[in-house]
Amino acid sequence: MDSKELFLYCLAKPGAMEDYPFGPDVIVIKVASKIFALLSRRNGLDNLSLKCDPGYSEIVRQQYASITPGYHLNKRHWITLVLDGSIPEGEIKSLIDHSYDLVYKSLPKRMRSGSRGDW
């Protein structure tokens, strides 16, 4: 799965939108005003940073050497995946889903059940 497919997978989430608050080199994907994914390129490889439950973060970092604490993010609540082909597509999608769910659940109730036009 390449970075474009991951980008489109993220954008297919309800209410997801892209933004570039850090410049053109980092694609930020938000639901409402909250970030759940960041796509960037570093050292010639695509990177995907995702929000992650701290306990789950430890588990996936032990399973995959290419998953590290969040690059330039809160290391307790974010992970960065180096997209070098070593993480199965299903695992990446599952981590995207997990990140989106964490952020979506943190939105005010009126935004979760209300009109997406408020986002």
Backbone hydrogen bonds, N-H to C=O, Kabsch-Sander energy under -0.5 kcal/mol:
donor,donor_aa,acceptor,acceptor_aa,energy
6,L,2,D,-2.1
7,F,3,S,-2.6
8,L,4,K,-2.4
9,Y,5,E,-2.2
10,C,6,L,-2.5
11,L,7,F,-2.4
12,A,8,L,-1.2
13,K,10,C,-1.5
16,A,13,K,-2.2
17,M,30,K,-2.1
19,D,28,V,-2.2
23,G,20,Y,-1.4
26,V,23,G,-1.2
27,I,39,L,-2.7
28,V,19,D,-2.7
28,V,26,V,-0.6
29,I,37,A,-3.2
30,K,17,M,-2.8
30,K,28,V,-0.5
31,V,34,K,-2.5
32,A,15,G,-0.8
34,K,31,V,-2.1
36,F,29,I,-2.7
37,A,29,I,-1.6
38,L,49,S,-1.8
39,L,27,I,-2.8
40,S,47,N,-2.2
42,R,45,L,-2.9
45,L,42,R,-2.0
47,N,40,S,-3.3
48,L,81,L,-2.3
49,S,38,L,-2.8
50,L,79,I,-2.6
51,K,36,F,-0.9
52,C,77,H,-2.7
57,S,53,D,-2.8
58,E,54,P,-1.6
59,I,55,G,-1.4
60,V,56,Y,-2.5
61,R,57,S,-2.2
62,Q,58,E,-1.5
63,Q,59,I,-1.4
64,Y,60,V,-2.1
67,I,64,Y,-1.6
68,T,66,S,-0.6
68,T,80,T,-2.6
70,G,78,W,-2.4
72,H,70,G,-0.5
73,L,70,G,-1.2
75,K,73,L,-0.5
77,H,74,N,-0.6
78,W,74,N,-1.4
79,I,50,L,-2.6
80,T,68,T,-2.8
81,L,48,L,-3.2
82,V,66,S,-3.0
82,V,80,T,-0.6
83,L,46,D,-2.9
83,L,81,L,-0.7
84,D,82,V,-2.1
91,E,88,P,-0.5
92,I,88,P,-2.1
93,K,89,E,-2.6
94,S,90,G,-2.1
95,L,91,E,-2.2
96,I,92,I,-2.3
97,D,93,K,-2.7
98,H,94,S,-2.4
99,S,95,L,-2.4
100,Y,96,I,-2.8
101,D,97,D,-2.8
102,L,98,H,-2.4
103,V,99,S,-2.2
104,Y,100,Y,-3.3
105,K,101,D,-2.6
106,S,102,L,-0.8
106,S,103,V,-0.6
107,L,103,V,-0.6
107,L,104,Y,-1.4
111,M,108,P,-1.5
112,R,108,P,-1.5
113,S,109,K,-2.5
114,G,110,R,-1.1
118,D,115,S,-1.6
119,W,116,R,-1.6
